[in-house]
């Protein structure tokens, strides 16, 4: 994936050969190996600490835990944007759209973010059938055949 220019504040970013357009705002991703510092990262240490305080005001994190969470967040977002760009490219589009990100999140991470894109209801996944249920169905079918 091509990295965006961190000095570009135009709101347009070229990631994986795909250009964000149509009012979409794309933030520059950090160079690999940077996390949460003043110059890089999707989320910085201060914001991470604020999020933790929202969950539990008394919680304290070790520096190693902060660093790990910041790295995970950066890697996750880089992965999603990269996959979404590939989907846009597959559609033969130069525009990264919400549906590309949604599809990537749903297919790769089984995540759905409500409120973005189409308002149509998502179909529910078919429940997995247990072995005990299959045996009961087979017994019912066998009983019905005899009658």
Buried (B, 14 or more C-beta within 10 A) or exposed (E): BEBBEBEEEEEEBBBBEBBBBEEBEBBBBBEEEBBBEEEBBBBBBEBBBEEBEEEEEEEEBEEEEBBEBBBEBBEEBBBBBBBBBBBBBEBEBEEBBBBBBBBBBEEEEEEEEEEEBEEEEEEEEEEEEEEEEEEEEEEEEEEEEEE
